[in-house]
């Protein structure tokens, strides 16, 4: 779930922040000072090198955290057959001087359609003071005390409040939470890529029985700022002044909008779906941003939001009261609305018709270590099947400290052939 898994002990597994990972590398990256090349997978008695995809690995990929990948290797793994730098017995060479550079890299994990038990729902209310789930208003930094709530019911033009803006609904008492299982996304959901479909009742009998339903489609986007669209294309969260103003801190959020609530700029010819799922949605796809204020003289109308997406928590808080008060469950006219309750009391739709599509990203901190096997270097080996007429077949590289202790090992996907008179450059990435 998007919640921490239940446990019977109070052992806490902490994760390094991006800053923490950078600091570890900055303070220790100089220990990655040398490298060794190996050919432990080469049998020179055979004429054929190993092709791509056939070099044995040093460890598996399964990680403690479901859905993630392990970058660790056990002790006892080393280079069994080393290449000589020039002549025996020297096997080490210093890495290039620029190998202490640290670079943050954002990696796209890809698109996921989340549905069923991986996408659960819960309605929370500020007035439910005996419900444990009411704590989540604080988790989501939504206003609770009277002073903060007042900010969302007061006009911007009167007292600097939010009532005339798209964000006014964040002060509402009842909120529908949509919780994405944390096995379904990476470090951060891409805040411009969310597409959500929800069933909403459209009518009731005098006795309160639902008589019809429709589907609301919601998309995520950011507020309009003075940033160029090319810059907004590369954003994964709202980096404007609004998160700090709305929530009291610069949290990782984007906002949900829907044509079923109000079209962009209240213009019937426009749609929030424009630009969705494009490579550069704002600059090339024409994706709309949110007008925060109405400026009548320029034809700008304040937009409306349906809610806010918490991109690291995997939680979407729907604050639009039409949806919150009329979310359809077990409607006889639509079997796809049939719901099941999980062990926490949250419900999910038994069919996958109502789902949420997300992209997610992972921010890695990388040290690129440049290892140059130059001309006249690494052309002979300890391998006892090697003959002086053979060309070495490199399949592994070990990064060491100055005392020859192996700190990291990487393997190629195939044998890399090197002759005495050629140079090969290996770029080894240490990822934290």
N, C-alpha and C positions, 0 to 999 in steps of 0.2 A: 504494500500500500504506500501512499504518500506519507503515511505515518511510520515512526520507528517501530520495528518488530517487537512483539512482546518478549520479555525475558524474565528469568527467575532470580537473576543476580543483578548487581549494580556495577558490573564491569562496563566501562565506556570505551568504545573504539573511536578515537578522535581522527579527524581527517585534516591534513595540512591545507591551509588556505593558499591561494596563489602567492601571497607575500611570503608565507612560511616556506614554500618550496623554493622561491627565489633566494631567500636568505640562506637556506641549506647549501645551495649550489655556490652562492657567492663566497661563503665562508670556507667551503671545502673543495671547490672545483680545481684548485691548483694541485691537488693530490693526483689527478689524472694526468700524469706527466710522461708516461712512456707507453709503447705498445709492442705487442708480439704478434707475429703472424704464424698460423699453423696449418698443417695439412694432415691432421689426424684421420681424415676420412679418405685419404688417397692410398690406393694400392697400385703402385707403379708397375706391377707385373702384368696389369691389364692395360690395353691401349686406350680404353675409353674413359673419359672423365665422367663424373656424376652430372647429369643434366638437371635443369631447374626442377625444384620440387622433390628432390630425392636425397638431400643432405639431412641426416638425422639431427633432431633438435636437442637442446640441453635441458629443457623443462617444458611442462605443459602450460596452457594458457588460462585454465580455469582459476578464478580468483575467489577469495573469501566472500567478497561482495558479489551477489548474483548479478550476472549480466556484464560484469566488468572483466578486465583482462589483467593477468599477472605479468609484471616485468621482472620478477625475482628469479634467481637461480640459486640452488642449494650449494652449500659448501661441499668440497670434494670434487667439484667439476673444474677441470683445467684443460690446458692445451697439452695433449700427450705427445705430439710430434711437432716441434717448432722449426721454423725456418731460420737459418743463420742470416744475421744482418749482412755480413760480408763473409767472414771466415769463422770457423769454429773457435771458441764456444759462444761468441756474442750473439744473442738472440733479440735483445732489446734495442729500441730506438726511441728518441724523444719525439713527442707529438709536436705539431707545428705551433709556433708562438701565439697565433691568434685563436687557439683552441680554448681560451678561457671566456669567450663571448657567450652570454646567456640570452636566450631569445624566448619570449612568450609566443606560443602558437595556438591558435584556435582551430580545432578539428571538427568538421561536420560529421555527426554520427549517422544522420539520415532520418528519413521520415517513418513514423510509426502511427498506425491507426489503433487507438486504444478503445476498448469496449468491454462489455461483460463485467466480470468480477475485478478486472483491472481498472475500472472506472466507476467509482462508487459515489453516492450522493447523500447529503445530510442537510437538513434545514436547522439553522441555529438562530436563537432569539436572545436579545439582550435582556428581556424580561424573564427568561427561564433561569432564575438564580440558583436553582437546585440541580441544574444539569451540568455534568462535567464538561460537555462540549462548549458551553458558554465561555470557557477559558480561551477558546480559539479566536475570539475577538482580539485578545491581546497578542496571540501568536501572529495575527495578520495585521497588527497595528491599526485596526479600525477603531473609530472614536467610541469611547465608553462613558467618560464623565461628561457632565452637562456642559462644561465650557467647550470641550472639543466638538460635541454634537451641535452646539450652537453655531460653530463655524460653518457647518454644512447646511444650516437653515437660514443663514443671514446672507443678504445680497452682497456681492462683491462691491457694488457701487456705494453701499451704505457703510459697511464695517469690515471690508476686506474678506467677506465670507465667500462660500462656494455655491450658494443656492442658484445663481444664474449660470452656472457652468455645468459641463458634462459630469463633474465629479460630485454633484449634490447627493446622488443616491448612495454614496459611500457612508453617509450618516444614518441610513435606514436601520430600523430595529431588527428586521428579519432578513437573513441572508441564506441563499442556497449555496452550499459548498459542493464542488465537484472535485473529487480527489483522485489523482492519477497515481497508480502504483509506481513506486520508485524503481522498480525493475524495468520500466518502460521508457525511461529517458536517462540522459547522461548528467553531466555536471549542471547544465542549465538548459531549460527549454528556450528555443529561439522565439523571442517575444513577438516577432512579426509574422509567424508562420502558423498560428493556431487557427483551426477551423472546427467549430463545435456545432452539433445538431441536438436540439432538445424538443420533446413533445410538450405542447402547451394546450390546456383546455380552452375552448372557445365559447362554451355556453353551458348553462345548467338549468335543470328543472326547478320549479318552485321548492321542491324538497331537497335541492342541493346535489342531485345526481347529474354527472357530466353528460352533455348531449353531443359534444363534438370536440375535436382536437385538430391542431395544425402543427407544423414543424417550424421552429425558429432556427435560423442558421446564423451563427455568430462568427466573426473574424476578429483577429487581434491586430492592433496597430499602435502608433505612438502619437503623442500630442504634436500639434504644429509648432515648430520653432523656426528660428532664422537659419538653421543648418541646411546646407544644400542636400538635395535628395540623394546624391551620390554618397554622402556621408551617412545618411540615415539607412541606406542599403546595408551598410556594414555593421549596424547596431544590432544587438541581441536583446537589449532592454532599454527602458526609458532612461536616458542620460540627461534629461532636462532638469529644470529646477523643481518640477512638480512633485516627484516622489518625496523629497525632503519636506516640502511645504504641506503635502497631504498627510504623510504618515509619520513625520518627525524624524525620519532618517532616509538615507539614499538606498532604499531597498530595490531588489531586482524584480521589476514589474513591467507589464504592458497592460493594455486595456481592451476589453471586448466590446464590439459594436455590431449592430445588426440592421439590415434594411427593414426588418419586421418591426423595429422600434422607431427608427428615423434614418433616412438616407443621408449621405454626406452633404453637409451644408443645407439640409432639408430640400435638396434638389432632386426632383423625380427622375431626372435623366441620369443620375449617378448611382453607383452601387459600391458598397464596402467590399464586394467580392472582386472588384477590379484589381488586377495585379497579384492576386493570390497565387502562391506556389510558383512565382517567377524567380529567376535567378537574381535580378536586380529589380525588385518589385516597385520601388518608389520612382527611380530615375527612368526606367524603361517600361515598366508595367503600368505606371499611372496609379499606383496604390495611393489611397487617400490617407491623410493624417487628420487628427481631430482638431476642429476649431474650438478653442477654449472659451472665447468670448464672442458675443454678437457685436458687430460693428456695422450699423445700418448704412452708413455713408459709403461703404465699400462693398455692400452686398454680402457680407460674411455673417452667417448664422451659427450660433452655438450648437454644437452637436450633442448627442446623447450617448452615454455608454451603458452597456448592460452589466458590466462588472469589471473586475481586475484579476489578472493572472499573476500568481506568485511563482516566478519562473524557476527558483531553486527548490521550492517546497512541493511543486507539482500540484498545487491547489488553485482552483479558479473559484473566486467568490462572486456569485451572481447577485447583484444588488437591485436590478430592475424589478419592481414589485409585480408587474404583470406576469413575469416568469416565476418569481418566487411564490406568488399566491396561487398560481394556476399550473404548476408543473404536473404533467399527466403521469399517473401510475395506474397500472392495471385497468386501463380503459377498455371496455368490452368492444368498442368500435375499432380498436387498433391493438391486435395481439402483440405487436412489438413493444408495447408499453408495459408488458407483464414484468414484475419486479421480484427480486429475491433479496432477503436480508442476510447480511453476513454476521459473523460472530460479534462484531462491534456495534451492530444495530444500524449500520449504513446499508443502503439498498443499491442494487444495480439492475440494469435492464437485462432480461434473459436473452434477448435477441441483440444482434450487433448493429441494428438499424440506426440507433442513436449512439453516436460515438464522438470521439474527439481526435482530430488528426494533428500531430505535433512533429516538429523537427527539434533536435537537441544538439548541443555542442559540448565539447570537452576542452578546457583550457590547460594545455601542458606547458611546463617550463622545461626548456631544452638547452643542453649544452652540446654544441657541435664540436667534436674532436676530430681534427684533420690529421690523418696518418698517411705519410708519403713513403711508399716503397719505391725508391729511386733506381736509376740505372746503376747496375753493378751491385744491387742490394737484393736480399731475399730471393736468391735464385738457387740455393742449395738447402738441404734439410737434414734433420735427424732421422727421418723415416728410413727404416732399414730395407724398404723395397725400392728405394730411389737409386737410380743409376745416373752417372754424370751426364749422360746424353738425354736425360728426361728434362722436361720443363715442369716446374713445380705446379701443384694444383692446390690453390689456397681455398680453404673452406671455413676458416675461423680467424677471429682477431680478438686478442685479449688486451684490455686496457689495464695498466699496472701503475703502481707508484714507483718511486725511485729505488725501492728495495726489492723490486721484482715480485711484490705481492699482487695477485690478480684481483682487481676490483670490479671488473665487468667483462663479460664475454658476449660477443656477437657472432652469428654464423651467417654465411652467404646462402643464397637459395640454390646455388650450383657451384661447381668447381670454377674458380677464377684462375686461368692459366697465365703465368708470368714467365717471361724469358729474362735472361741476364741484361739484355740491352734495351729494356723498356721500363717505363715508369707507370705505376698504378697508384691512384689516390683513393683512399678510403675515407669516407665521412661517417663517423660513428656518432650516433645521437644517444646521449644520456638523458632520459626522460624522468622527471619527478612530478 
